[in-house]
Amino acid sequence: MKDIQEITLEKLNPEEFVEKQIKFIQEAVGDKIVISALSGGVDSAVATLLAHQALKDQLKVVFVENGLMRINADHIGETNQIKAWFKNLGIEVQIIEAKDKFFHALEGIECPECKRKAITETFYKDIFANLISDFGAKILIQGTNFIDVKETVACIKSQHNVLE
């Protein structure tokens, strides 16, 4: 994990930031195959966009359809909307159908923290373990904010995308 560095608004230079992140990703990855776990949120979208700029064909972008996504007023599901947005950016997103796995993992669970743990376990052990093998990937890229990491490490509330 990269050292966390605060950037104040006064010192933020977006072009320089993007350039540094692309260089960091390229140096960290080398010639390995990488999976980017796209959820459609800001964190994973930014991580995916940066990784795509840095890695091009080395990057395999996946969206795990867990059956819990929303449908908007036009009856377009979030999954298809996210795939279309990224296609417009030149990024191909592979949809991983995993509704049954998630529904099975959540069956009978009422405790919110237990649900989060079941989702995390399904996400990493059942889904990404197989994808890593299928793609021959060595690295998983995902975006999450620092607060989610801190909450999980401090046992305040676990996050589905923070594996400790």
C-alpha positions in Angstrom: 0.0 0.0 0.0 1.2 3.4 -0.9 2.1 5.9 1.8 -0.7 8.3 2.4 0.1 11.9 1.8 -2.2 14.9 2.4 -2.5 17.4 -0.4 -4.0 20.7 0.6 -6.2 22.5 -1.9 -3.6 25.3 -2.2 -0.9 22.8 -3.2 -3.1 20.7 -5.5 -1.9 20.5 -9.1 -4.3 18.0 -10.8 -2.1 17.5 -13.9 1.0 16.8 -11.7 -1.0 14.6 -9.4 -2.3 12.4 -12.3 1.2 12.3 -13.8 2.7 11.1 -10.5 0.0 8.4 -10.0 0.4 7.1 -13.5 4.1 6.8 -13.0 3.6 5.1 -9.6 1.2 2.6 -11.1 3.5 1.8 -14.0 6.5 1.3 -11.7 4.6 -0.8 -9.2 3.0 -3.0 -11.9 5.8 -3.5 -14.4 4.6 -5.9 -17.1 2.1 -7.8 -14.9 -1.6 -8.3 -15.7 -3.9 -6.2 -13.4 -7.6 -6.4 -12.5 -9.4 -3.2 -11.6 -12.5 -3.7 -9.4 -14.9 -1.1 -10.7 -18.0 -0.4 -8.5 -19.2 2.7 -10.2 -18.4 4.9 -7.3 -16.0 7.9 -7.4 -13.1 6.0 -5.7 -13.1 3.0 -8.0 -13.8 5.1 -11.1 -10.8 7.3 -10.4 -8.6 4.3 -9.7 -9.8 2.6 -12.9 -9.2 5.7 -15.0 -5.7 6.2 -13.7 -4.9 2.5 -14.1 -6.2 2.6 -17.7 -4.0 5.6 -18.5 -1.0 3.9 -17.0 -1.5 0.3 -18.2 -3.7 0.1 -21.3 -4.0 -3.6 -22.4 -2.4 -4.9 -19.1 -5.6 -3.8 -17.3 -8.7 -6.0 -17.1 -11.7 -4.0 -15.7 -14.4 -5.9 -14.0 -17.7 -4.9 -12.5 -19.2 -7.5 -10.1 -23.0 -7.6 -10.5 -24.1 -8.5 -7.0 -27.8 -8.1 -7.5 -28.0 -5.1 -5.2 -27.6 -2.3 -7.7 -30.3 0.3 -8.3 -32.4 1.0 -11.4 -32.9 4.6 -12.4 -36.1 6.4 -13.4 -35.6 5.4 -17.0 -35.4 1.7 -15.9 -31.7 1.5 -16.8 -29.8 -0.5 -14.3 -26.6 0.9 -12.8 -24.6 -1.9 -14.1 -25.4 -1.2 -17.8 -25.1 2.5 -17.2 -21.6 2.2 -15.7 -20.5 -0.1 -18.5 -21.7 2.4 -21.1 -20.0 5.4 -19.4 -16.7 3.6 -19.4 -17.1 2.3 -22.9 -17.5 6.0 -23.9 -14.1 6.6 -22.2 -12.5 3.8 -24.2 -12.5 1.3 -21.4 -14.1 -2.1 -21.8 -15.8 -3.4 -18.6 -16.4 -7.1 -18.1 -19.6 -7.7 -16.1 -19.2 -10.6 -13.7 -22.6 -12.1 -12.9 -22.5 -13.0 -9.2 -26.0 -12.3 -7.9 -26.6 -15.9 -6.8 -23.3 -16.1 -4.9 -24.1 -12.9 -3.0 -27.8 -13.8 -2.3 -26.7 -17.2 -1.0 -24.0 -15.6 1.2 -26.6 -13.2 2.7 -29.3 -15.7 3.2 -30.6 -15.6 6.7 -28.2 -13.0 8.0 -29.8 -10.1 9.8 -26.9 -8.3 11.6 -25.6 -5.4 9.4 -21.9 -6.1 10.3 -22.4 -9.8 9.5 -23.8 -8.9 6.1 -20.8 -6.7 5.4 -18.5 -9.5 6.3 -20.4 -12.0 4.1 -20.2 -9.6 1.2 -16.5 -9.0 1.7 -15.8 -12.7 1.9 -17.8 -13.4 -1.2 -16.2 -10.5 -3.1 -12.6 -11.6 -2.4 -12.7 -15.3 -1.8 -15.4 -16.4 -4.3 -15.2 -13.8 -7.0 -11.7 -12.3 -7.2 -9.8 -15.4 -6.3 -11.2 -17.0 -9.4 -10.7 -13.9 -11.6 -7.1 -13.6 -10.6 -6.6 -17.2 -11.7 -8.6 -16.8 -14.9 -6.8 -13.7 -16.0 -3.4 -14.7 -14.7 -3.4 -11.4 -12.8 -0.9 -10.6 -10.1 -2.4 -7.3 -8.9 -5.9 -6.1 -7.9 -6.6 -2.3 -8.1 -9.6 -0.9 -6.4 -10.4 2.5 -5.1 -11.4 3.3 -1.6 -11.1 6.3 0.5 -8.9 6.6 3.6 -11.9 6.9 6.0 -13.2 3.5 4.9 -9.8 2.0 5.7 -9.6 3.8 9.0 -13.1 2.6 10.0 -12.3 -1.0 9.2 -8.9 -1.0 10.9 -10.4 0.6 14.0 -13.3 -1.9 14.0 -15.9 0.9 13.8 -17.6 -0.6 10.7 -16.1 -2.9 8.2 -16.2 -1.9 4.5 -16.8 -4.4 1.8 -13.8 -3.3 -0.2 -11.3 -3.3 2.6 -9.7 -6.6 3.3 -7.6 -6.8 6.4 
